Amino acid sequence: MTSFGFGRELVERAEGAWIWTRGGRRILDFTGGVGVLNHGHNHPRILAARERFQQARRMEVHKTYFSPYVAALGHNLAQLLPGDLTMSFFPNSGAEAVEGAVKLAYKYHGGRRQRILRADIAFHGKLLGSGALTGAHDHSFRFPGIPGVVTYSYGDLESVRAAVASARTPGGGCDVYAILVEPFSASTMRWCSEEFLRGLRELCDAHDIVLVFDEIYTGWGKTGSLFYFMRHAGLIPDVLTTSKSFGGGKSSISAYIAREPVFRKAYDNLTDSLLHSTSTTYYGFGEETATAIEAVNIAVEDDYPRRAREIERVLAPGLERVRKEYPDTVAAVRGAGALYGIFLDGGPKILDLAARLAPVGIARDPNFRVKLITCAVIDALYRDHGIYAYYTLNGDNPLVAAPPLVVEPADVEYFLDGLAATLAQGLPRLLTRFVREKVAPRWPSGS
Ligand SMILES: Cc1ncc(COP(=O)(O)O)c(C=O)c1O
């Protein structure tokens, strides 16, 4: 991170889409907190909700007391989500929500089914279980994971059908207990067609497989609908996972929300009710939960899906203009709502330059050229224009434009102008400057 300007600066304060550094710079946050900051930094209503909670000396740790906050949050989610998605569980991170959903699906089948399907480009977290379900993770080290993971090709219904057909129990029944999918993959900027998602639903119905939609990143309006899947009327997963902006940028909270019959079959009896219980250390902390209640209220009352669509109306054509202006550098632009990927590349000439500039080990990474170009652009955006952006470590490593949903249209224009001005410098100059100023001084000469 010290290769980038922002890795070497301290922040004084942050509000909305803006960050003020200790050095006195004002920075436009186009990372959107990597999904966490739909509400922007320090949203006044989120701060007020927390202050109210504190001033009234509300109880934080409930344990076996009934928590009105957990109850209200679960109730509100049940009101907002379609169908009988009514049973919520609130751990603290996305990976925990995914693993809770997977445990639920396994228990739903009483341990009689052993396979779980995940996409080849999936990102579901980095714990042992969720890491094993993450398709395109870093292969530099192998940890043990959960057994029975089968990979299908994202968006390809035939490959899912084939995986289900070939997974049979010794008695000849279906051996798949769950299918996991990100309806919109924020790490690759790819998304599933309606036909694919409805096809999955039918397949899961036909074989009684638990269908899990992972919308940990894409929830709360980011792509232009409350959750990505909700743009398709009547489409309902068995379990939905969410996190990130669910906590309003202040609270570390996640959720899985299950269809009632699925949840009840898995856990609704005295013997099994504590198998995935609420006695975890930080489960249902009062202020965290009250914060999430307010975060959801804001997303609904301020119509965050509409805000994302308004951002898209400026961002999408603007990025398209930049792509047309720099066709040799911008290979593609792809996304939805306030979540866009800019896929940078620079052709074989740049490969030569990149290889000359890079240390030998790093240059062997097949995506090295793209990563180097993208990093150089991110660095120049920050240094020259005070724009803070990131790139994804999955897929083709796009530079991500994902502003908080409270950003002004003029700020989106500012980002677009900054991007165009940066690319106008030309890749050789950007690369040389990035490498010379940030990395080269720390390498032995001649490398
Ligand atoms: C789609 C998706 N699933 C799961 C996770 C894991 O969440 P966490 O990092 O909170 O464990 C993420 C995090 O980026 C995500 O984007």
The ligand as an SDF file (V2000), in Angstrom:
LIG
                    3D

 16 16  0  0  0  0  0  0  0  0999 V2000
  -19.8970  -11.1450   -2.4470 C   0  0  0  0  0  0  0  0  0  0  0  0
  -19.1130  -11.2320   -1.1730 C   0  0  0  0  0  0  0  0  0  0  0  0
  -19.2640  -12.2890   -0.3710 N   0  0  0  0  0  0  0  0  0  0  0  0
  -18.5940  -12.4030    0.7860 C   0  0  0  0  0  0  0  0  0  0  0  0
  -17.6860  -11.4440    1.1810 C   0  0  0  0  0  0  0  0  0  0  0  0
  -16.9290  -11.6150    2.4640 C   0  0  0  0  0  0  0  0  0  0  0  0
  -17.2620  -10.6370    3.3890 O   0  0  0  0  0  0  0  0  0  0  0  0
  -16.2420  -10.2960    4.5920 P   0  0  0  0  0  0  0  0  0  0  0  0
  -15.0430   -9.6850    3.9980 O   0  0  0  0  0  0  0  0  0  0  0  0
  -17.0290   -9.3450    5.4610 O   0  0  0  0  0  0  0  0  0  0  0  0
  -15.9660  -11.5740    5.3030 O   0  0  0  0  0  0  0  0  0  0  0  0
  -17.4890  -10.3180    0.3760 C   0  0  0  0  0  0  0  0  0  0  0  0
  -16.4940   -9.2850    0.7480 C   0  0  0  0  0  0  0  0  0  0  0  0
  -16.0590   -8.4750   -0.0340 O   0  0  0  0  0  0  0  0  0  0  0  0
  -18.2140  -10.2070   -0.8390 C   0  0  0  0  0  0  0  0  0  0  0  0
  -18.0490   -9.1420   -1.6630 O   0  0  0  0  0  0  0  0  0  0  0  0
  1  2  1  0
  2  3  1  0
  2 15  2  0
  3  4  2  0
  4  5  1  0
  5  6  1  0
  5 12  2  0
  6  7  1  0
  7  8  1  0
  8  9  2  0
  8 10  1  0
  8 11  1  0
 12 13  1  0
 12 15  1  0
 13 14  2  0
 15 16  1  0
M  END
$$$$
